[in-house]
Structure formats: structure tokens, C-alpha cells
Amino acid sequence: LYIRALAALVLIAFYPVCSAAQTLLPVPALSARAIDQTNTLSAGELQALNQQLQALEEKTGAQVVVLMLASTAPEDIAAYAHRVASDWKIGRRDVGDGVLVLVAKNDRRMRLEVARTLEGAIPDLAAARIIDAQMAPHFRSGDYASGLSAAIAQLSARISGEALPAPTRSKQSSADSGDGGID
């Protein structure tokens, strides 16, 4: 009886500490095609990435979004990327043609979360190659903008070869049209 009571007291005492330590990182608001929460990229670099992503979207209709943050802890990058992609609903809802490029800078982790329709164009092996050959070398030298730009160029080349419905040219907002994502 004494051991059970002691165990219960220990659990009660440490429960708030354990649960607070496991609070998941909130999903940030989708405010641009490229979001840098680490302030690693300059305003000019962010603008160039946003323009590159917008050009890809206008050409193919597919939507690629970049999110750079310090860490995904306590979640691993795959679980966090899935949560962000699910929350943001990247890509056209009726097509499913979105890609999330997630960089956890302090964790030294990168992930491409690819929507169902683009899995043929960007299978797991191709995503790993883009990370290993395009992003990682630039990131190791501290040139995050070039790494992201090179990854976007590779994604653009792969997506351009996919038979996707033509992009819509209307100025109607994403929320009004029922599509996920941003304008």
C-alpha cells in the first residue's frame, strides 16, 4: 500500500512537468509561399523565393510552399510536416498538387511533404535526392537561399512533366474558390 501511494504521488507531482514538455509546436499561419521563422533569409532572398514559387504555381497550377523554422521538437520532422501540410491544405483541393518544403534549421533536418497527385513525379527517392544533392550542400555552407532555390528548380522540373489540370487564372481568392493555400 505504501509503495502504491508513493508511486501515485510521484506521478501526480511529475505529470504537469511531463505534459508541458510534450506540448506540440503550433502550426504557423500560412502568410506567404516562403516563410522564414528563423530570420535566416534576407528580405530580398525571401522575395526571390516567393517569386520563384509564384511562377511555378502560375505555370503548373501546383503549389509549393517553403517553411523554415528553428526546430520541430518535440515532434519529429515527418509528423510536424504532415500536420502543417494537413492544416494549410497546400495545392488545389480537387487536384491534390501541393508540396511542403520544411527546413528545421537547428535540428539540421529537411523534409518534402508531397501531396498524393504529385507522388509519381516526386517519389520518396527523388525527394531524398533533392534534399541530399540540392539543399544539403548549400545549407552546409550557410547559403540557405541557394539551397531552397535549387530545390524549387528541381521540384519545378519534376512537376512540369506531370499531366496536371491547367492552372486557373482568376483573381478570386483561394478561400472563395474552395482551394487550399494562398493567393
Salt bridges, closest charged atoms under 4 A:
GLU57 OE1 - ARG33 NE 2.98
GLU75 OE1 - ARG83 NH2 2.73
ASP97 OD2 - ARG92 NH2 2.55
GLU113 OE2 - HIS82 ND1 3.71
GLU113 OE1 - ARG111 NE 3.03
